[in-house]
Amino acid sequence: MSSIFFGVSGAFIAVLLLTKLFIVYSKKWGFVAIPNARSSHHTPTPTSGGVVFVVVIFVTWLLLAVADRIDQRLVFTLLVGGGAL
């Protein structure tokens, strides 16, 4: 049970740090929403930050499955279902 706690805690910290990093680089790479008349923001806003969350969660599931801490069939189902979306 403690390995699941550490896995989830590590994933949480990774999402926080990598999202911040992604925001910095998304401005350099041009992943920004340019405001127009219908926008609720007035300055270019970074987009696609959810990609970091999805990748970190998938990697965490895979690592926990490889370490045999969660059922591999569950991970396979989640990965296939999440990938299909």
C-alpha positions in Angstrom: 0.0 0.0 0.0 2.8 2.4 0.7 4.2 2.0 -2.8 0.9 3.1 -4.2 1.0 6.2 -1.9 4.5 7.1 -3.1 3.6 6.5 -6.7 0.6 8.8 -6.5 2.6 11.4 -4.5 5.4 11.2 -7.1 2.9 11.6 -9.9 1.3 14.6 -8.2 4.7 16.3 -7.8 5.7 15.4 -11.3 2.5 16.9 -12.7 3.1 20.2 -10.8 6.7 20.5 -11.9 6.2 19.4 -15.5 3.1 21.5 -16.0 5.1 24.6 -15.0 7.9 23.6 -17.3 5.4 22.9 -20.1 3.9 26.4 -19.7 7.3 28.0 -20.1 8.2 26.0 -23.2 4.7 26.2 -24.7 5.2 29.9 -25.1 8.5 29.3 -26.9 7.0 26.6 -29.1 3.9 28.6 -30.0 1.3 26.4 -28.1 -0.7 29.5 -27.1 -4.3 30.6 -27.7 -4.3 34.0 -29.3 -7.2 36.1 -28.0 -9.9 37.2 -30.4 -13.3 38.9 -29.9 -14.9 35.9 -28.4 -12.0 35.1 -25.9 -12.3 35.6 -22.2 -8.6 36.4 -22.0 -6.7 39.4 -23.3 -3.1 38.0 -23.5 -1.9 34.9 -25.3 -2.5 31.9 -23.0 -0.6 28.6 -23.0 -2.7 25.6 -24.1 -2.3 21.8 -24.0 -1.2 21.6 -20.4 -3.5 18.6 -19.9 -1.1 16.6 -22.0 1.4 16.6 -19.1 -1.3 15.2 -16.7 -2.3 12.4 -19.1 1.3 11.3 -19.8 2.3 11.3 -16.1 -0.8 9.3 -15.1 -0.2 6.8 -17.8 3.4 6.4 -16.8 2.5 6.0 -13.1 -0.1 3.3 -14.0 2.5 1.5 -16.0 5.2 1.7 -13.3 2.8 0.5 -10.6 1.7 -2.4 -12.9 5.3 -3.4 -13.6 6.0 -3.3 -9.9 3.0 -5.5 -9.4 1.3 -3.1 -7.1 -1.9 -2.8 -9.1 -3.7 -5.3 -11.3 -2.1 -5.4 -14.8 -5.5 -6.1 -16.4 -6.9 -2.9 -14.8 -4.0 -0.9 -16.1 -4.4 -2.4 -19.6 -8.1 -1.5 -19.6 -7.4 2.1 -18.4 -4.6 2.6 -20.9 -6.6 1.3 -23.9 -9.8 3.1 -22.8 -7.9 6.3 -22.1 -6.0 6.0 -25.4 -9.2 5.5 -27.3 -10.6 8.8 -26.0 
